[in-house]
Amino acid sequence: MSNVTEATADSGGVDNTTITACDCSAPTSTTEEPEAVIKVLTLDWKAKDMIELMGPAFEAHKNGKVKVETSVVSGFDTLFGEIENDARLGLGLFDVFLTPPTVMGSVAPYGGFEDMTSYIRDNFLEDWLNIYSGYREIISSYNGKVLMVPFDGDLLHLFYNKEILDYYKFQPPRTWQEYNEIAEKVHGQVFPLTNKTLMGSCIGRTPQCAGAYWAVQVLASMTQSRGSSTGMLFDTKDMKPLTDDALMETLRIFEKQHKYGHPTEFDGCIDINMGPMSDEECVLTLNWGNSFAANVLPGKLGIAKVPGSQKVLNRETGKLDVCDIEKCPNAVYYEDIGFVNYAPYAAFGGWSGAVNANVSDEKKKLAMELLTFSASKEESKKLVVPKVGSREATAGYDPYQISHLNVDDYVAQGYDRDITDAYLDSIKEGMLSPNLVVDIKFPEATKIMSAFDAAIINHLNTTNGEVVTDQERRAVVNSLTAEWTQIITDFDSRGDTTEKILPQYQKLRGVYGELNEDKNLIGNVRWVGYSLAFIIIIMTLSFSAWVAVNRKHRVVKISQPIFLQLICFGVLVLSCAIFPLGIDDSNSTQRGANAACISIPWLVSLGFTFIFSALFSKLWRINKVFAAASSMKRVTITERDVLKPFVVLVTLNFVILLSWTLVDPMVFERVYTDELTSYARCVPQGDQWKGFISVLAILNFFALVVVNVQAYQARSINDELSESKYIGLATLSMLQVRFDHHVVLSFFPVCHSSCSLYHQIFIVGVPLLVIVYNDPSAYFFVWCGIIFIVCTTILLLIFVPKVVRFLSKASNRSASKFSSKWSNVSQNSNPPTAVGGKSFSHAASTVSEVEDKADKKATTMTSANNKRVSFADDESELAKDKLEELKGLIMTEHNIDITPILLKIDGAEEAVLVTADAPTEETKAEGEGEGKVCDVA
């Protein structure tokens, strides 16, 4: 059974009055005395209720062998004083402190809190990594050591009446200026649906309550733009107060909020924020999750992230600069208003537990077991996912773990699904933000916040809606800046100070110089990867330019330039995947890293699809031509015809990738293996990614198989036309992981060395990616190697043979040797005649003559599938050379394909693709039936 010892702030300590803490129904031992007692010190407020729930559960977990005994004090100053005195004097009066983390900076320099890093790593790592990084790394840690375990997540949200905003056609405010504009326009209006007079803004400002938190929230949106480690009230480099023009603008914003706010806002705390909203009299307010948990305004409550600022403080000049991507790397861009810097604020920091370092090792172990048990996924959910109307719901414990953000859990407890979705989205966006704002927590933090609160309240009370000059505001800024500076100076000069505030502040923010955290960054190896990417890009652009310049040359024309360009484009897209692979949090913001993670599957999948869809279309066209030619049928195959499967495959990949991005996008995450070691990775937010990646894998694997089938069918076609051997090298090799090497060699006898290379890439490369997954630099390098070898092999195998053929004398033999001769023939011959949509000259009759002479001099050779004519050995070479010259000349001069005629001649198995306009319907019909030749448009 848990007991509570109650003490008052007047006593200055803890008395011995014991009362029953709760109606404890948890099973405990009634026949045996507990073997150990864990003593907990906390505040007589929310934390008392928390330990009354946690204590009995832990006692039951330990089968009654451990008893949790709780002592409470009134007032934060008293609680913090008790904890600090215990640390300074090494008293060891309590085993556990349940407190806001603000006190950490005052206790840690004295070694008052036990380092729980090793215990958590060995016994609680999985659940610890389930806690959002902002709480793990900043709120709960000091100098890289875990000193506290969080039990409550505190994040401020914007709450609004959806019905009122919809009626007046307003969107939730994105900036503080929009917040005040809405408040001004609705303030004093009688809302016709309720007949109640509206208040634009409801913010409780009673002294020493929550006023300093509202002030920090507005100021931080202008002072902190580059991440949590930079600070929002003081610069972590030199403790310079971040006031100047940012505080001036904060005063202007509060002046308007006060003018259009609740008439008694100085007389209440967060009840001002919640009550009028529940009564449907308030339009806008700020609050923690209390308003959601208490089910304020059922069905009408709107929740969004707290507004931001379009300007941020220049820490060198003290002026406000307009946000851009450089000044506000974590900002959100809107087309109508530009960049807006958001600074989600984990105000108060939630309740956390710390173990007293001055107790016995046995007590330390039990205390850590209590804290980690209570913060586990299952136990913590009982507090932060309460039933509507329960005691836990009114206490206002907020989510702080990833597993707490399951909307179905809240709906099962009676909450509205749409409102819950908005609430959890606001938490998720805030907790994942690299610009998360956390309390200062260093010694004298309470004095700093109290001075801030007093300065704001005094200014608003003094002006009270009157016109205020910048001179008056500047006086407030100068006074507060001087007061803060004096507080810091006084502490640093005290005789009992063990360490000045600046190094403590840096340790609390994880920027202290003594830390040697190993983040396993990609580092300089990224430049190696980028160099490989640029090599691929240069090769790709060079080959693409070569194709474009020589597109009318016979070597290029018969290779179908459009598909060569598509292959280049696909390789270019695939190679660009190297750049996002090289991004981590050392060279990008969280938003940029998330975008990089999302882009990787897009670039890899679409690059692969462009390459192999183009190869398929190219081979398919060749195979259809020769299939028709073998039976002497006329067919017309346009580029548009064979582009259809290409478009279908690309579209399917695009739709799947878009669905994946919208439903379960990849995000950048840093995973900690211990207190000073971590690595970064791209991870999905849910489980839907498995379905999307499976569909993509099946689809693209099928495309790869089909390309190999087409390459096999084209294996006997001359390389100048189909380069099937080279395409086979570039595609079938990717399927070799499960194929026998000798089977591949039987298909493509020339691929021995290249196939072996690919074999090693995928046999070794893919498992290696799995092995080095937790080492980002090695993972990046392996990926770069695979992409580089795949891309360069495709480019070299497809384009180098063409360039070599282009440069050889044989490629230009027709044009160089016979151009003048056939030019004269063309000039002296009769005008050309249109046949089959093509322009024929006297060359047509020459073709017939050659064919007739060839038939007369040939001997018949019969095979299983067809009949061909073969020249006698002594005349074969001369005739073939002449026919090759004739074919090239007719192609060059008249763009006419005579390949079907040459198919009769043994050894001439080439097919030339004429890229001129497709024939007319009349010529198509003219060529139908057996015995007609094949035409490819």
Sequence and secondary structure as in RCSB ss.txt:
>XXXX:A:sequence
MSNVTEATADSGGVDNTTITACDCSAPTSTTEEPEAVIKVLTLDWKAKDMIELMGPAFEAHKNGKVKVETSVVSG
FDTLFGEIENDARLGLGLFDVFLTPPTVMGSVAPYGGFEDMTSYIRDNFLEDWLNIYSGYREIISSYNGKVLMVP
FDGDLLHLFYNKEILDYYKFQPPRTWQEYNEIAEKVHGQVFPLTNKTLMGSCIGRTPQCAGAYWAVQVLASMTQS
RGSSTGMLFDTKDMKPLTDDALMETLRIFEKQHKYGHPTEFDGCIDINMGPMSDEECVLTLNWGNSFAANVLPGK
LGIAKVPGSQKVLNRETGKLDVCDIEKCPNAVYYEDIGFVNYAPYAAFGGWSGAVNANVSDEKKKLAMELLTFSA
SKEESKKLVVPKVGSREATAGYDPYQISHLNVDDYVAQGYDRDITDAYLDSIKEGMLSPNLVVDIKFPEATKIMS
AFDAAIINHLNTTNGEVVTDQERRAVVNSLTAEWTQIITDFDSRGDTTEKILPQYQKLRGVYGELNEDKNLIGNV
RWVGYSLAFIIIIMTLSFSAWVAVNRKHRVVKISQPIFLQLICFGVLVLSCAIFPLGIDDSNSTQRGANAACISI
PWLVSLGFTFIFSALFSKLWRINKVFAAASSMKRVTITERDVLKPFVVLVTLNFVILLSWTLVDPMVFERVYTDE
LTSYARCVPQGDQWKGFISVLAILNFFALVVVNVQAYQARSINDELSESKYIGLATLSMLQVRFDHHVVLSFFPV
CHSSCSLYHQIFIVGVPLLVIVYNDPSAYFFVWCGIIFIVCTTILLLIFVPKVVRFLSKASNRSASKFSSKWSNV
SQNSNPPTAVGGKSFSHAASTVSEVEDKADKKATTMTSANNKRVSFADDESELAKDKLEELKGLIMTEHNIDITP
ILLKIDGAEEAVLVTADAPTEETKAEGEGEGKVCDVA
>XXXX:A:secstr
  EEEE  GGGTS    EEE S   S   SSS  SEEEEEEEETTHHHHHHHHHHHHHHHHTTTSEEEEEEEESS
HHHHHHHHHHHHHHT    SEEEE GGGHHHHGGGT B   HHHHHHHSHHHHHTB HHIIIIISEETTEE  EE
      EEEEEHHHHHHTT    SBHHHHHHHHHHHTT EETTTTEE EEE     TTTTHHHHHHHHHHHHH  
S GGG SSB TTT  B  HHHHHHHHHHHHHHHHTB TTGGG SHHHHHHHHHTT EEEEEE THHHHTT STTT
EEEE   BBSEEE TTT  EEE  TTT TT EEETTTEEEB   EE S   EEEEBTTS HHHHHHHHHHHHHHT
SHHHHHHHHS  TTSHHHHHT    BGGG  HHHHHHTT  HHHHHHHHHHHHHHHH TT EE   STTHHHHHH
HHHHHHHHHHHHHTTS   HHHHHHHHHHHHHHHHHHHHHHHT TT SS HHHHHHHHTT  TT   B    TTH
HHHHHHHHHHHHHHHHHHHHHHHHTTTSHHHHTT HHHHHHHHHHHHHHHTTHHHHT  TTSS HHHHHHHHHHH
HHHHHHHHHHHHHHHHHHHHHHHHHHHHHHTT   B  HHHHHHHHHHHHHHHHHHHHHHHHHS EEEEEEEEET
TEEEEEEEESSSTHHHHHHHHHHHHHHHHHHHHHHHHHTTTS HHHH HHHHHHHHGGGGGGGS HHHHHHH GG
GHHHHHHHHHHHHHHHHHHHHTTT HHHHHHHHHHHHHHHHHHHHHHHHHHHHHHHHSTTTTHHHHHHHHHHHHH
HHHS   EEETTEEE THHHHHHHHHHHHHHHEEEEE SS EEEEE HHHHHHHHHHHHHHHHHHHHHH    HH
HHTTBTT        S    HHHHHHT STT   B  
